[in-house]
């Protein structure tokens, strides 16, 4: 649909484009991380491309597939005038999750702000030059990055400590605390009555 | 004691003028969808605002990596719980794009009609809630009554009123019921009548108009750069609607208009939604006329669809096929794909990565209101604190979707 975009990008960046493909009709270019912002600026400013709609930015952790570098930052763009779309990606990060750094796209599209914060929060990718890079969905006390493949899905980090019970951990509040009309779900409360 | 009428220089009367910090939400009646706004105020004017989301984060994307592809539908329902059908359809289209299949025509029309009904619900509740937060409780009741009519149709079709989980990869959970068309044809005009009555109470109401007109204004360039889509973008005058720009399902065969605003303020967003409800009815009318009364709804590909129950219970092939699809999941070819549809709030995108197994490797949702709420900071800075309420209401933040 918009092979033209990929051709223009390749002509401009040369070796900065690592690979391209058009799987399932989505045109994709993998960009050298060092030239990430340059590519973004070119996509936005070139009148033949005019990618002025920032659609999405996220990251994928390829740890389980044993790919190096570990993370892929994925950005989707669209042009309002030409109605074409493109996906650009950059591969960053060592296997232990460090060195995952990339230039921020906030100076290019303001809309990248929260999306980059989310990617930082969920995947731990640091965006250089982001004006306000802090957690957005998780709370500030949270440790780790939950969408990484090595973060256990059943791990919990409650802000209010769980209490020790006879059969493992109990919810922070017991049946005698909080609202009296709440659901009485603990076995020990029935035993007492 | 000094006399009260003593002439004091004006400077001495000034109150302490350092800015006041105010927490609005997360448990504030107007912050539906649990969002917290930390405001720095000078008097009633907002100097700085920090919008904090995440109070409804449930780890949707992490959960999706644990089941098979079909098990995501209940989660997708709970993303935008005001129009779950649009999420269901959006996700099925994404997986079907990776599988390279297209559902039969009857199913496409069925999805369009159900989706447009859900869109009416979405716009209704947004407009109603926005008015309610401004003190106009009665129109909300009219709108809630109108939604009830649509929910009755959904209940009849899917068995559930809110979270239907009705979408399937390669079809729908059930074919349309026998009197589906009559039900919709009889129901939606009642909905429109109720909306008309509700809007009459608002659109000539000076108090309501004063609080929405010219408030929360944004330019089209700003809206674009913030990544806005949907009604919020269209209210600034940019006619970008996925249904028109990149038609999916059968939208290219249906005739409808894309309403746009001029100034991108709360009033424009309200009016765009209200007009879109009427356009949805146009779409529904045409889709019902064109929709075949008989024919298959689901695909017949045995690698995707469950076999009919009679076969499962009577033949060994059927049993094995059923077992494999339920236990191992549908095998989606390895690769990545971004699929987008027009949801209630704008472009709802699903970015899927598959490793070729029955379990998704990565499911990324691009929630439309995440980008809209991102712009809230700009909309309210410099405005009065009372303007936060209608501005936030008109962006239609849906907590489940915004917080993933």
Contacts between the chains, C-beta under 8 A, distances in Angstrom:
chain1	res1	chain2	res2	distance
A	23	B	335	4.8
A	23	B	336	6.5
A	23	B	337	7.0
A	24	B	97	5.8
A	24	B	98	6.1
A	24	B	100	7.7
A	24	B	335	6.4
A	24	B	336	7.8
A	24	B	337	4.3
A	25	B	97	7.8
A	26	B	336	7.4
A	26	B	337	6.0
A	26	B	338	5.4
A	28	B	336	7.5
A	52	B	224	5.6
A	52	B	225	7.3
A	53	B	224	5.9
A	53	B	227	7.2
A	53	B	240	7.8
A	54	B	225	7.0
A	54	B	226	7.9
A	54	B	227	4.4
A	55	B	227	6.7
A	55	B	340	7.9
A	55	B	347	7.0
A	55	B	349	6.7
A	55	B	366	6.7
A	56	B	227	8.0
A	56	B	338	7.6
A	56	B	349	5.7
A	56	B	351	6.7
A	56	B	364	7.6
A	56	B	366	4.2
A	58	B	351	6.3
A	58	B	364	4.6
A	58	B	366	7.8
A	60	B	336	7.9
A	60	B	353	5.5
A	60	B	361	7.7
A	60	B	362	4.8
A	60	B	364	7.7
A	61	B	362	7.6
A	64	B	355	7.7
A	64	B	361	7.4
A	65	B	355	6.5
A	65	B	361	7.7
A	74	B	336	7.9
A	74	B	351	6.6
A	74	B	364	7.8
A	76	B	338	5.7
A	76	B	349	7.0
A	76	B	351	7.3
A	76	B	366	7.5
A	80	B	224	6.7
A	80	B	238	6.9
A	80	B	240	6.6
A	83	B	245	5.7
A	83	B	246	7.5
A	87	B	338	6.4
A	109	B	225	5.7
A	109	B	227	7.0
A	110	B	222	7.9
A	110	B	225	4.7
A	110	B	226	5.7
A	111	B	225	5.9
A	111	B	226	4.6
A	111	B	227	3.0
A	111	B	228	7.8
A	111	B	371	5.8
A	111	B	374	6.8
A	112	B	227	7.8
A	113	B	374	6.3
A	114	B	370	6.4
A	114	B	371	7.4
A	114	B	373	8.0
A	114	B	374	4.3
A	115	B	227	7.5
A	115	B	370	7.6
A	115	B	371	7.9
A	118	B	370	7.8
A	122	B	61	7.5
A	135	B	54	7.8
A	136	B	52	7.9
A	136	B	53	6.5
A	136	B	54	6.0
A	137	B	53	7.0
A	137	B	54	4.0
A	137	B	57	4.4
A	137	B	403	6.0
A	137	B	404	6.4
A	138	B	54	6.5
A	138	B	57	6.8
A	139	B	54	7.4
A	146	B	59	6.3
A	146	B	62	5.9
A	147	B	61	6.0
A	147	B	62	6.0
A	153	B	59	7.9
A	153	B	62	5.6
A	153	B	63	7.6
A	153	B	65	7.5
A	153	B	66	5.9
